Amino acid sequence: QVQIVESGGGLVQPGGSLTLHCAASGRIFSTTIMGWYRQAPGSQRELVATVAGNGDTNYADSVKGRFTISRDNRKNKVDLEMTSLKPEYTDVYSCNVRNELVVAYNYWGQGTKVTVSS
């Protein structure tokens, strides 16, 4: 079992920056992939960024050059630094922990709300 705690969401003005934090505990392996996804009410989750245990990253095209994901393997934590924020980035952001080789190993946090508004 994996437990996920997210933090860092809140209100930020357009053009500003915000950093989301995710801490995972439980059965965490070095081969797991950790990342962030966004989801609007009534919509499916969309990829924002992921990072593997070896440091390999994967970003949605829309956030490349704007967002940076980082991982602390020792503490099982992952951060998402968001810059140049626009109102369209307003959403609930959820942390995910998964293993692509084990379908059942897929865990989600409850999400943290990011609001970009003046």
N, C-alpha and C positions, 0 to 999 in steps of 0.2 A: 504494500500500500504506500502511496505517495501523498503527502500533504503539501499544499501550495498556499503561500500567503503573498498577496500583492499589495503594493502601496505606491504612493507617489502621484496619483491622479489628483486632479483639481482644475481650477480655473486659470487660464493663461491668456494673455492678449495676443492677437494676431502678430506674427513675426517673432514671438517669444520662444522660449525653450522650456522644456520640462523633462524630467527623468523619472521613468517608472522602475520600480524595484520588484523583483520576484525572488522569494526564498523557498526552496523545496527541501523537504525532509522525508525520511523513510528509505525505501529501497531505491537508491539512486546509483546508477552505474556510469562509468566513464564513457560508455558508448551511447548514452542517452542524448537526445537532441532537446534543447530547451529553446523556447522562443515566445514571441508575442503575436497575438492575432487581435483583430478588431471586429466588432459586431454591433450593428445598429439594431434597434428594436424590431423584431419580426424578420430579421435578415440572417443569413448564414455568416459564419466567421470567415474572415479574409486574412490571408497571410500578411504580416507586417515584416517580421524578420525572425530568423532562427540562427542558432549557433550550436555546432557540435562540440563534443568534448575535446577534439583536436584543434579547435579554433576556427574551423571552416564556417563561413557565414553564408546566409541566403537572404536576400532582401527582395521585397516587392519592388517592381520597377518604379512605382510612384514615390518611393521614399529613399531611393538610392541617392546618396550625397546629402541627405537631410537628417536621417536617423542613423544611429550607431548602436549596435548591440554588443555587449560584452559579457563575459562569463567568468565566474570564480569557481573553478572545479572543486577546490578544497572546501568551500563553504556551500556549494550547490546553490549559488545565486546567479541571477542574470539581470542585467540592467538594460534599459532601452533609453538612450538619450535622444530626445526629439528636438529638433531645431527648425527655425523658419516655419513655425506652425501656422496653418491656415484654418479658417472656420470649418472647412470640409473634413478636417481631421477629427472633429468632435465625434466621439464614439466611446463605447466601453471596450477597454483593452484587457485581454485575458492572457495569462501566462500558461504555457503548455509544456509538458514534459512527456516525451515519447521515445520509443525505439522502433525504427523503421523495419527491423527484422522480427519484431514481436507485436502483432497487431493489437493484442489485448493490453499491452503496456502503453497506455495513453491517458494522461491525466490533465485536468484543467482546473485553474483557479476560478474564483467567483467573479473576477473582473474588477477593474478600477476605472472610474469614469474620468474622461478627459474632455474638458469643455474649452474650446478656443473661441473667445468672444471679447469684444471691447466693452 
